[in-house]
C-alpha cells in the first residue's frame, strides 16, 4: 500500500512537467519571457525565427546560446501545424 501511494505521489509532477511545455512556434513574448534566461531580446529572436521544425534549431540557427538553451530545453516543443 505504501508503494501505491508513492507511485501516485510521483505522477502529478510528471504530468505538470508536460503541462508546462512551451511551443516555440506559437508562444507569445510574455510567455517566452517566463523561461529562465529569456528576456525581451531572446524572446523577440525566437518569435522572429519562426517557424521551427525542432527545438534544437534554437541552437543551430544561433537564436539562443547553449548555456540558456540547456536550462530550458526540457520545457520546449516545436509543434507543426
N, CA, C and O atoms as a CHARMM CRD file, in Angstrom:
* protein
*
  324
    1    1 UNK  N      0.82200  -1.19700   0.00000 PROA 1      0.00000
    2    1 UNK  CA     0.00000   0.00000   0.00000 PROA 1      0.00000
    3    1 UNK  C      0.86900   1.26600   0.00000 PROA 1      0.00000
    4    1 UNK  O      0.52800   2.25700  -0.64500 PROA 1      0.00000
    5    2 UNK  N      1.97200   1.22600   0.71400 PROA 2      0.00000
    6    2 UNK  CA     2.87400   2.37200   0.72200 PROA 2      0.00000
    7    2 UNK  C      3.42500   2.61300  -0.67300 PROA 2      0.00000
    8    2 UNK  O      3.56400   3.76400  -1.08800 PROA 2      0.00000
    9    3 UNK  N      3.74100   1.54800  -1.40800 PROA 3      0.00000
   10    3 UNK  CA     4.25400   1.68200  -2.76900 PROA 3      0.00000
   11    3 UNK  C      3.22500   2.33100  -3.68200 PROA 3      0.00000
   12    3 UNK  O      3.58200   3.13700  -4.54200 PROA 3      0.00000
   13    4 UNK  N      1.94600   1.98700  -3.50500 PROA 4      0.00000
   14    4 UNK  CA     0.89900   2.59400  -4.32600 PROA 4      0.00000
   15    4 UNK  C      0.83700   4.09500  -4.08700 PROA 4      0.00000
   16    4 UNK  O      0.67000   4.87100  -5.02800 PROA 4      0.00000
   17    5 UNK  N      0.97000   4.50100  -2.83800 PROA 5      0.00000
   18    5 UNK  CA     0.96000   5.92700  -2.52900 PROA 5      0.00000
   19    5 UNK  C      2.14300   6.63100  -3.16900 PROA 5      0.00000
   20    5 UNK  O      1.99800   7.71500  -3.73500 PROA 5      0.00000
   21    6 UNK  N      3.29800   6.02200  -3.08100 PROA 6      0.00000
   22    6 UNK  CA     4.49600   6.62600  -3.66300 PROA 6      0.00000
   23    6 UNK  C      4.32800   6.80400  -5.16200 PROA 6      0.00000
   24    6 UNK  O      4.73900   7.82500  -5.71200 PROA 6      0.00000
   25    7 UNK  N      3.73300   5.83200  -5.82500 PROA 7      0.00000
   26    7 UNK  CA     3.51900   5.93300  -7.27100 PROA 7      0.00000
   27    7 UNK  C      2.56600   7.07800  -7.59200 PROA 7      0.00000
   28    7 UNK  O      2.80000   7.84500  -8.52600 PROA 7      0.00000
   29    8 UNK  N      1.49000   7.19000  -6.81500 PROA 8      0.00000
   30    8 UNK  CA     0.52700   8.24600  -7.11200 PROA 8      0.00000
   31    8 UNK  C      1.09500   9.62500  -6.78400 PROA 8      0.00000
   32    8 UNK  O      0.71900  10.60800  -7.42300 PROA 8      0.00000
   33    9 UNK  N      1.97800   9.71600  -5.81800 PROA 9      0.00000
   34    9 UNK  CA     2.58700  10.98900  -5.48000 PROA 9      0.00000
   35    9 UNK  C      3.54200  11.44100  -6.58200 PROA 9      0.00000
   36    9 UNK  O      3.67100  12.64000  -6.82900 PROA 9      0.00000
   37   10 UNK  N      4.21300  10.49800  -7.24600 PROA 10     0.00000
   38   10 UNK  CA     5.18400  10.88100  -8.27100 PROA 10     0.00000
   39   10 UNK  C      4.52900  11.22000  -9.61000 PROA 10     0.00000
   40   10 UNK  O      5.17400  11.84200 -10.45500 PROA 10     0.00000
   41   11 UNK  N      3.29900  10.84100  -9.82800 PROA 11     0.00000
   42   11 UNK  CA     2.66200  11.08700 -11.11600 PROA 11     0.00000
   43   11 UNK  C      2.32400  12.55300 -11.38900 PROA 11     0.00000
   44   11 UNK  O      2.56800  13.01300 -12.50400 PROA 11     0.00000
   45   12 UNK  N      1.78600  13.30000 -10.45300 PROA 12     0.00000
   46   12 UNK  CA     1.44100  14.68600 -10.76600 PROA 12     0.00000
   47   12 UNK  C      2.60200  15.54600 -11.25400 PROA 12     0.00000
   48   12 UNK  O      2.40800  16.31600 -12.19500 PROA 12     0.00000
   49   13 UNK  N      3.81500  15.46100 -10.66200 PROA 13     0.00000
   50   13 UNK  CA     4.89600  16.29300 -11.21200 PROA 13     0.00000
   51   13 UNK  C      5.20100  15.96800 -12.66700 PROA 13     0.00000
   52   13 UNK  O      5.47900  16.87800 -13.44900 PROA 13     0.00000
   53   14 UNK  N      5.15800  14.69600 -13.05100 PROA 14     0.00000
   54   14 UNK  CA     5.40300  14.33900 -14.44700 PROA 14     0.00000
   55   14 UNK  C      4.32900  14.96600 -15.33600 PROA 14     0.00000
   56   14 UNK  O      4.62900  15.51100 -16.39800 PROA 14     0.00000
   57   15 UNK  N      3.10400  14.88500 -14.89700 PROA 15     0.00000
   58   15 UNK  CA     2.01100  15.49000 -15.65600 PROA 15     0.00000
   59   15 UNK  C      2.16900  17.00100 -15.67800 PROA 15     0.00000
   60   15 UNK  O      1.93300  17.63000 -16.70900 PROA 15     0.00000
   61   16 UNK  N      2.56000  17.58800 -14.56500 PROA 16     0.00000
   62   16 UNK  CA     2.75600  19.03400 -14.50100 PROA 16     0.00000
   63   16 UNK  C      3.87200  19.46500 -15.45200 PROA 16     0.00000
   64   16 UNK  O      3.77400  20.52300 -16.07400 PROA 16     0.00000
   65   17 UNK  N      4.92300  18.66700 -15.57400 PROA 17     0.00000
   66   17 UNK  CA     6.02000  18.99800 -16.48700 PROA 17     0.00000
   67   17 UNK  C      5.52300  19.02800 -17.92500 PROA 17     0.00000
   68   17 UNK  O      5.91000  19.90500 -18.69600 PROA 17     0.00000
   69   18 UNK  N      4.67100  18.07800 -18.29100 PROA 18     0.00000
   70   18 UNK  CA     4.11800  18.07700 -19.64800 PROA 18     0.00000
   71   18 UNK  C      3.24200  19.30200 -19.86600 PROA 18     0.00000
   72   18 UNK  O      3.26800  19.90200 -20.94000 PROA 18     0.00000
   73   19 UNK  N      2.46900  19.67600 -18.85700 PROA 19     0.00000
   74   19 UNK  CA     1.59200  20.82600 -18.97800 PROA 19     0.00000
   75   19 UNK  C      2.37800  22.12300 -19.10200 PROA 19     0.00000
   76   19 UNK  O      1.85600  23.11700 -19.60600 PROA 19     0.00000
   77   20 UNK  N      3.62400  22.12600 -18.64900 PROA 20     0.00000
   78   20 UNK  CA     4.44100  23.32400 -18.68500 PROA 20     0.00000
   79   20 UNK  C      5.21200  23.44500 -19.99800 PROA 20     0.00000
   80   20 UNK  O      5.97000  24.39900 -20.17200 PROA 20     0.00000
   81   21 UNK  N      5.03800  22.50500 -20.92200 PROA 21     0.00000
   82   21 UNK  CA     5.72700  22.58700 -22.20700 PROA 21     0.00000
   83   21 UNK  C      5.29600  23.84400 -22.94800 PROA 21     0.00000
   84   21 UNK  O      4.14200  24.26900 -22.89000 PROA 21     0.00000
   85   22 UNK  N      6.25500  24.41200 -23.63600 PROA 22     0.00000
   86   22 UNK  CA     6.01900  25.66300 -24.33800 PROA 22     0.00000
   87   22 UNK  C      6.32400  25.45900 -25.81400 PROA 22     0.00000
   88   22 UNK  O      7.42600  25.04000 -26.16800 PROA 22     0.00000
   89   23 UNK  N      5.36600  25.74800 -26.66800 PROA 23     0.00000
   90   23 UNK  CA     5.55500  25.59400 -28.11300 PROA 23     0.00000
   91   23 UNK  C      6.22600  26.84900 -28.65000 PROA 23     0.00000
   92   23 UNK  O      5.64200  27.93200 -28.63700 PROA 23     0.00000
   93   24 UNK  N      7.45600  26.69200 -29.12100 PROA 24     0.00000
   94   24 UNK  CA     8.20900  27.84700 -29.60700 PROA 24     0.00000
   95   24 UNK  C      7.65400  28.41400 -30.91100 PROA 24     0.00000
   96   24 UNK  O      8.04700  29.50500 -31.32500 PROA 24     0.00000
   97   25 UNK  N      6.75600  27.69400 -31.55800 PROA 25     0.00000
   98   25 UNK  CA     6.13900  28.19100 -32.78600 PROA 25     0.00000
   99   25 UNK  C      4.89200  29.03700 -32.52900 PROA 25     0.00000
  100   25 UNK  O      4.43800  29.75500 -33.42100 PROA 25     0.00000
  101   26 UNK  N      4.34300  28.96100 -31.33400 PROA 26     0.00000
  102   26 UNK  CA     3.09800  29.68700 -31.07400 PROA 26     0.00000
  103   26 UNK  C      3.12700  30.57200 -29.83000 PROA 26     0.00000
  104   26 UNK  O      2.28800  31.46300 -29.69700 PROA 26     0.00000
  105   27 UNK  N      4.05900  30.35100 -28.92700 PROA 27     0.00000
  106   27 UNK  CA     4.09000  31.10500 -27.66400 PROA 27     0.00000
  107   27 UNK  C      4.34000  32.59100 -27.92200 PROA 27     0.00000
  108   27 UNK  O      5.15300  32.96300 -28.76800 PROA 27     0.00000
  109   28 UNK  N      3.63800  33.40900 -27.18900 PROA 28     0.00000
  110   28 UNK  CA     3.79900  34.85600 -27.29700 PROA 28     0.00000
  111   28 UNK  C      4.97100  35.31000 -26.41900 PROA 28     0.00000
  112   28 UNK  O      5.41100  34.57800 -25.53200 PROA 28     0.00000
  113   29 UNK  N      5.46300  36.50700 -26.67100 PROA 29     0.00000
  114   29 UNK  CA     6.64300  37.04200 -25.98200 PROA 29     0.00000
  115   29 UNK  C      6.51900  36.98500 -24.45000 PROA 29     0.00000
  116   29 UNK  O      7.46700  36.55100 -23.79600 PROA 29     0.00000
  117   30 UNK  N      5.40400  37.40000 -23.85400 PROA 30     0.00000
  118   30 UNK  CA     5.33500  37.32700 -22.38000 PROA 30     0.00000
  119   30 UNK  C      5.51800  35.89900 -21.84100 PROA 30     0.00000
  120   30 UNK  O      6.15400  35.69800 -20.80700 PROA 30     0.00000
  121   31 UNK  N      4.96000  34.92400 -22.54200 PROA 31     0.00000
  122   31 UNK  CA     5.10300  33.51800 -22.11100 PROA 31     0.00000
  123   31 UNK  C      6.54500  33.04900 -22.28400 PROA 31     0.00000
  124   31 UNK  O      7.06500  32.34100 -21.42200 PROA 31     0.00000
  125   32 UNK  N      7.19500  33.42900 -23.37400 PROA 32     0.00000
  126   32 UNK  CA     8.59300  33.06200 -23.59000 PROA 32     0.00000
  127   32 UNK  C      9.46600  33.67200 -22.49700 PROA 32     0.00000
  128   32 UNK  O     10.40700  33.03000 -22.03100 PROA 32     0.00000
  129   33 UNK  N      9.17000  34.88600 -22.09000 PROA 33     0.00000
  130   33 UNK  CA     9.95400  35.56100 -21.06800 PROA 33     0.00000
  131   33 UNK  C      9.80500  34.91600 -19.69700 PROA 33     0.00000
  132   33 UNK  O     10.57600  35.22800 -18.78900 PROA 33     0.00000
  133   34 UNK  N      8.84500  34.03600 -19.52500 PROA 34     0.00000
  134   34 UNK  CA     8.69200  33.33200 -18.24500 PROA 34     0.00000
  135   34 UNK  C      9.73800  32.23100 -18.08100 PROA 34     0.00000
  136   34 UNK  O      9.88600  31.67600 -16.99200 PROA 34     0.00000
  137   35 UNK  N     10.46100  31.91400 -19.15100 PROA 35     0.00000
  138   35 UNK  CA    11.50600  30.89800 -19.09800 PROA 35     0.00000
  139   35 UNK  C     12.79300  31.48100 -18.51300 PROA 35     0.00000
  140   35 UNK  O     13.11100  32.64800 -18.74000 PROA 35     0.00000
  141   36 UNK  N     13.51800  30.67400 -17.77200 PROA 36     0.00000
  142   36 UNK  CA    14.78300  31.08800 -17.17200 PROA 36     0.00000
  143   36 UNK  C     15.76100  31.55800 -18.24200 PROA 36     0.00000
  144   36 UNK  O     16.06600  30.81800 -19.17700 PROA 36     0.00000
  145   37 UNK  N     16.24500  32.77000 -18.10500 PROA 37     0.00000
  146   37 UNK  CA    17.25300  33.30100 -19.01500 PROA 37     0.00000
  147   37 UNK  C     16.72200  33.97000 -20.26200 PROA 37     0.00000
  148   37 UNK  O     17.50000  34.49000 -21.06200 PROA 37     0.00000
  149   38 UNK  N     15.40500  33.96900 -20.44600 PROA 38     0.00000
  150   38 UNK  CA    14.81500  34.57700 -21.64200 PROA 38     0.00000
  151   38 UNK  C     14.22700  35.93500 -21.27100 PROA 38     0.00000
  152   38 UNK  O     13.29300  36.02800 -20.47500 PROA 38     0.00000
  153   39 UNK  N     14.79200  36.98100 -21.86300 PROA 39     0.00000
  154   39 UNK  CA    14.27500  38.33300 -21.67600 PROA 39     0.00000
  155   39 UNK  C     13.71100  38.83400 -22.98900 PROA 39     0.00000
  156   39 UNK  O     13.44400  38.04100 -23.89200 PROA 39     0.00000
  157   40 UNK  N     13.52800  40.12700 -23.10700 PROA 40     0.00000
  158   40 UNK  CA    12.96600  40.71500 -24.32700 PROA 40     0.00000
  159   40 UNK  C     13.76600  40.33200 -25.57400 PROA 40     0.00000
  160   40 UNK  O     13.19500  39.93500 -26.59000 PROA 40     0.00000
  161   41 UNK  N     15.08300  40.45600 -25.48600 PROA 41     0.00000
  162   41 UNK  CA    15.94300  40.21300 -26.64200 PROA 41     0.00000
  163   41 UNK  C     15.76500  38.79400 -27.20400 PROA 41     0.00000
  164   41 UNK  O     15.48300  38.62200 -28.39000 PROA 41     0.00000
  165   42 UNK  N     15.93200  37.78800 -26.34900 PROA 42     0.00000
  166   42 UNK  CA    15.83300  36.40800 -26.82800 PROA 42     0.00000
  167   42 UNK  C     14.40100  36.02900 -27.19200 PROA 42     0.00000
  168   42 UNK  O     14.19100  35.26300 -28.13300 PROA 42     0.00000
  169   43 UNK  N     13.41900  36.54800 -26.46800 PROA 43     0.00000
  170   43 UNK  CA    12.02000  36.26200 -26.80800 PROA 43     0.00000
  171   43 UNK  C     11.70900  36.77000 -28.21700 PROA 43     0.00000
  172   43 UNK  O     11.05900  36.07700 -29.00000 PROA 43     0.00000
  173   44 UNK  N     12.17200  37.97700 -28.53500 PROA 44     0.00000
  174   44 UNK  CA    11.93700  38.53100 -29.87000 PROA 44     0.00000
  175   44 UNK  C     12.66900  37.72800 -30.94400 PROA 44     0.00000
  176   44 UNK  O     12.13700  37.51500 -32.03400 PROA 44     0.00000
  177   45 UNK  N     13.89300  37.28100 -30.63500 PROA 45     0.00000
  178   45 UNK  CA    14.63900  36.46900 -31.60200 PROA 45     0.00000
  179   45 UNK  C     13.92400  35.14700 -31.87500 PROA 45     0.00000
  180   45 UNK  O     13.89100  34.68400 -33.01600 PROA 45     0.00000
  181   46 UNK  N     13.35100  34.54000 -30.83800 PROA 46     0.00000
  182   46 UNK  CA    12.61200  33.28400 -31.01400 PROA 46     0.00000
  183   46 UNK  C     11.41900  33.51900 -31.93600 PROA 46     0.00000
  184   46 UNK  O     11.20100  32.75700 -32.87700 PROA 46     0.00000
  185   47 UNK  N     10.65200  34.56700 -31.66900 PROA 47     0.00000
  186   47 UNK  CA     9.46500  34.87200 -32.47500 PROA 47     0.00000
  187   47 UNK  C      9.86300  35.18500 -33.92000 PROA 47     0.00000
  188   47 UNK  O      9.22200  34.70200 -34.85300 PROA 47     0.00000
  189   48 UNK  N     10.90400  35.97900 -34.11100 PROA 48     0.00000
  190   48 UNK  CA    11.33500  36.35500 -35.46100 PROA 48     0.00000
  191   48 UNK  C     11.88900  35.17800 -36.25500 PROA 48     0.00000
  192   48 UNK  O     11.86800  35.20300 -37.48500 PROA 48     0.00000
  193   49 UNK  N     12.38300  34.15000 -35.57700 PROA 49     0.00000
  194   49 UNK  CA    12.97000  32.99800 -36.25000 PROA 49     0.00000
  195   49 UNK  C     11.98200  31.91800 -36.64600 PROA 49     0.00000
  196   49 UNK  O     12.38000  30.91300 -37.23500 PROA 49     0.00000
  197   50 UNK  N     10.71400  32.09500 -36.34100 PROA 50     0.00000
  198   50 UNK  CA     9.70700  31.07600 -36.64900 PROA 50     0.00000
  199   50 UNK  C      9.54900  30.88100 -38.13500 PROA 50     0.00000
  200   50 UNK  O      9.79100  31.81300 -38.90200 PROA 50     0.00000
  201   51 UNK  N      9.15600  29.71400 -38.56500 PROA 51     0.00000
  202   51 UNK  CA     8.81200  28.50800 -37.81000 PROA 51     0.00000
  203   51 UNK  C     10.03400  27.63000 -37.55500 PROA 51     0.00000
  204   51 UNK  O     11.05500  27.73200 -38.23500 PROA 51     0.00000
  205   52 UNK  N      9.89400  26.77200 -36.55700 PROA 52     0.00000
  206   52 UNK  CA    10.92300  25.80600 -36.19400 PROA 52     0.00000
  207   52 UNK  C     10.38100  24.39800 -36.41500 PROA 52     0.00000
  208   52 UNK  O      9.20900  24.12900 -36.15300 PROA 52     0.00000
  209   53 UNK  N     11.23200  23.51200 -36.89400 PROA 53     0.00000
  210   53 UNK  CA    10.84900  22.10600 -37.06200 PROA 53     0.00000
  211   53 UNK  C     11.22600  21.29700 -35.82900 PROA 53     0.00000
  212   53 UNK  O     10.56100  20.31500 -35.49800 PROA 53     0.00000
  213   54 UNK  N     12.29400  21.71000 -35.14900 PROA 54     0.00000
  214   54 UNK  CA    12.78100  21.04200 -33.94500 PROA 54     0.00000
  215   54 UNK  C     13.26300  22.10800 -32.97500 PROA 54     0.00000
  216   54 UNK  O     13.73700  23.16700 -33.38600 PROA 54     0.00000
  217   55 UNK  N     13.14000  21.82300 -31.69800 PROA 55     0.00000
  218   55 UNK  CA    13.58900  22.80400 -30.70400 PROA 55     0.00000
  219   55 UNK  C     15.08600  23.08100 -30.80000 PROA 55     0.00000
  220   55 UNK  O     15.54200  24.16600 -30.43900 PROA 55     0.00000
  221   56 UNK  N     15.85900  22.09600 -31.28900 PROA 56     0.00000
  222   56 UNK  CA    17.30700  22.24900 -31.40500 PROA 56     0.00000
  223   56 UNK  C     17.70000  23.36700 -32.37500 PROA 56     0.00000
  224   56 UNK  O     18.83400  23.84700 -32.34900 PROA 56     0.00000
  225   57 UNK  N     16.77300  23.77300 -33.21700 PROA 57     0.00000
  226   57 UNK  CA    17.05700  24.87200 -34.14600 PROA 57     0.00000
  227   57 UNK  C     17.35000  26.17700 -33.41400 PROA 57     0.00000
  228   57 UNK  O     17.95500  27.08300 -33.98800 PROA 57     0.00000
  229   58 UNK  N     16.93300  26.28300 -32.16600 PROA 58     0.00000
  230   58 UNK  CA    17.28300  27.47100 -31.39000 PROA 58     0.00000
  231   58 UNK  C     18.79200  27.56900 -31.21900 PROA 58     0.00000
  232   58 UNK  O     19.33300  28.66400 -31.06200 PROA 58     0.00000
  233   59 UNK  N     19.47200  26.42300 -31.24800 PROA 59     0.00000
  234   59 UNK  CA    20.93700  26.39800 -31.18900 PROA 59     0.00000
  235   59 UNK  C     21.55400  26.49400 -32.57200 PROA 59     0.00000
  236   59 UNK  O     22.42100  27.33400 -32.81200 PROA 59     0.00000
  237   60 UNK  N     21.11200  25.64000 -33.47800 PROA 60     0.00000
  238   60 UNK  CA    21.74900  25.56700 -34.79400 PROA 60     0.00000
  239   60 UNK  C     21.59300  26.85400 -35.58500 PROA 60     0.00000
  240   60 UNK  O     22.44400  27.18500 -36.41000 PROA 60     0.00000
  241   61 UNK  N     20.51600  27.57800 -35.34000 PROA 61     0.00000
  242   61 UNK  CA    20.29600  28.85100 -36.02600 PROA 61     0.00000
  243   61 UNK  C     20.77700  30.03700 -35.19700 PROA 61     0.00000
  244   61 UNK  O     20.53200  31.19400 -35.53900 PROA 61     0.00000
  245   62 UNK  N     21.46500  29.72600 -34.09800 PROA 62     0.00000
  246   62 UNK  CA    22.05700  30.73400 -33.20900 PROA 62     0.00000
  247   62 UNK  C     21.03700  31.73900 -32.67400 PROA 62     0.00000
  248   62 UNK  O     21.30900  32.93700 -32.59500 PROA 62     0.00000
  249   63 UNK  N     19.86900  31.23400 -32.31000 PROA 63     0.00000
  250   63 UNK  CA    18.83200  32.05700 -31.68700 PROA 63     0.00000
  251   63 UNK  C     19.15200  32.21800 -30.19800 PROA 63     0.00000
  252   63 UNK  O     19.03400  33.31200 -29.64700 PROA 63     0.00000
  253   64 UNK  N     19.56000  31.11500 -29.55000 PROA 64     0.00000
  254   64 UNK  CA    19.91700  31.12500 -28.13000 PROA 64     0.00000
  255   64 UNK  C     21.32400  30.58000 -27.93300 PROA 64     0.00000
  256   64 UNK  O     21.76300  29.71000 -28.68500 PROA 64     0.00000
  257   65 UNK  N     22.03300  31.08300 -26.93100 PROA 65     0.00000
  258   65 UNK  CA    23.31900  30.47600 -26.59700 PROA 65     0.00000
  259   65 UNK  C     23.08700  29.13400 -25.89200 PROA 65     0.00000
  260   65 UNK  O     22.03600  28.91200 -25.29100 PROA 65     0.00000
  261   66 UNK  N     24.06900  28.25700 -25.97300 PROA 66     0.00000
  262   66 UNK  CA    23.93600  26.90200 -25.43600 PROA 66     0.00000
  263   66 UNK  C     23.64100  26.88500 -23.94000 PROA 66     0.00000
  264   66 UNK  O     22.86300  26.04800 -23.48200 PROA 66     0.00000
  265   67 UNK  N     24.24000  27.78700 -23.17000 PROA 67     0.00000
  266   67 UNK  CA    24.01700  27.75100 -21.72200 PROA 67     0.00000
  267   67 UNK  C     22.57100  28.08300 -21.35100 PROA 67     0.00000
  268   67 UNK  O     22.06800  27.57000 -20.35100 PROA 67     0.00000
  269   68 UNK  N     21.90600  28.90800 -22.11300 PROA 68     0.00000
  270   68 UNK  CA    20.48800  29.20600 -21.84800 PROA 68     0.00000
  271   68 UNK  C     19.62200  28.06000 -22.36400 PROA 68     0.00000
  272   68 UNK  O     18.72400  27.59400 -21.66300 PROA 68     0.00000
  273   69 UNK  N     19.88900  27.61100 -23.57600 PROA 69     0.00000
  274   69 UNK  CA    19.11800  26.50500 -24.14700 PROA 69     0.00000
  275   69 UNK  C     19.15800  25.28400 -23.22700 PROA 69     0.00000
  276   69 UNK  O     18.13600  24.62900 -23.02100 PROA 69     0.00000
  277   70 UNK  N     20.32900  24.97700 -22.67500 PROA 70     0.00000
  278   70 UNK  CA    20.47300  23.82300 -21.79500 PROA 70     0.00000
  279   70 UNK  C     19.59000  23.89700 -20.56600 PROA 70     0.00000
  280   70 UNK  O     19.16100  22.86500 -20.05100 PROA 70     0.00000
  281   71 UNK  N     19.31500  25.08900 -20.09200 PROA 71     0.00000
  282   71 UNK  CA    18.45800  25.26200 -18.91000 PROA 71     0.00000
  283   71 UNK  C     16.97800  25.04200 -19.20200 PROA 71     0.00000
  284   71 UNK  O     16.22500  24.63600 -18.31800 PROA 71     0.00000
  285   72 UNK  N     16.55800  25.30800 -20.43800 PROA 72     0.00000
  286   72 UNK  CA    15.11800  25.31600 -20.73200 PROA 72     0.00000
  287   72 UNK  C     14.67800  24.27200 -21.75100 PROA 72     0.00000
  288   72 UNK  O     13.47800  24.12600 -21.98600 PROA 72     0.00000
  289   73 UNK  N     15.59500  23.54900 -22.35800 PROA 73     0.00000
  290   73 UNK  CA    15.24000  22.66000 -23.46000 PROA 73     0.00000
  291   73 UNK  C     14.18300  21.63100 -23.09800 PROA 73     0.00000
  292   73 UNK  O     13.39200  21.24500 -23.95800 PROA 73     0.00000
  293   74 UNK  N     14.14400  21.17800 -21.86000 PROA 74     0.00000
  294   74 UNK  CA    13.15300  20.18400 -21.45300 PROA 74     0.00000
  295   74 UNK  C     11.73300  20.74200 -21.44300 PROA 74     0.00000
  296   74 UNK  O     10.76800  19.97800 -21.41900 PROA 74     0.00000
  297   75 UNK  N     11.60200  22.02700 -21.46100 PROA 75     0.00000
  298   75 UNK  CA    10.27500  22.64900 -21.43200 PROA 75     0.00000
  299   75 UNK  C      9.79900  23.07400 -22.81700 PROA 75     0.00000
  300   75 UNK  O      8.68300  23.57600 -22.95600 PROA 75     0.00000
  301   76 UNK  N     10.62800  22.88100 -23.84400 PROA 76     0.00000
  302   76 UNK  CA    10.30500  23.37500 -25.17600 PROA 76     0.00000
  303   76 UNK  C      9.83500  22.29200 -26.12500 PROA 76     0.00000
  304   76 UNK  O     10.31900  21.16100 -26.07700 PROA 76     0.00000
  305   77 UNK  N      8.90400  22.63300 -26.97700 PROA 77     0.00000
  306   77 UNK  CA     8.47400  21.78100 -28.09100 PROA 77     0.00000
  307   77 UNK  C      8.33700  22.66900 -29.31800 PROA 77     0.00000
  308   77 UNK  O      8.15500  23.88200 -29.21200 PROA 77     0.00000
  309   78 UNK  N      8.42900  22.04200 -30.47700 PROA 78     0.00000
  310   78 UNK  CA     8.21700  22.76200 -31.74000 PROA 78     0.00000
  311   78 UNK  C      7.15500  22.01400 -32.52400 PROA 78     0.00000
  312   78 UNK  O      7.46200  21.17600 -33.37100 PROA 78     0.00000
  313   79 UNK  N      5.90700  22.32800 -32.23100 PROA 79     0.00000
  314   79 UNK  CA     4.78600  21.65200 -32.89500 PROA 79     0.00000
  315   79 UNK  C      4.64300  22.13000 -34.32200 PROA 79     0.00000
  316   79 UNK  O      4.89800  23.29100 -34.64100 PROA 79     0.00000
  317   80 UNK  N      4.23100  21.21600 -35.16400 PROA 80     0.00000
  318   80 UNK  CA     3.97600  21.53400 -36.57800 PROA 80     0.00000
  319   80 UNK  C      2.47900  21.65900 -36.78300 PROA 80     0.00000
  320   80 UNK  O      1.70800  20.82200 -36.31400 PROA 80     0.00000
  321   81 UNK  N      2.07000  22.70100 -37.48000 PROA 81     0.00000
  322   81 UNK  CA     0.62700  22.86700 -37.71300 PROA 81     0.00000
  323   81 UNK  C      0.23800  22.41700 -39.09300 PROA 81     0.00000
  324   81 UNK  O     -0.93500  22.48700 -39.45800 PROA 81     0.00000
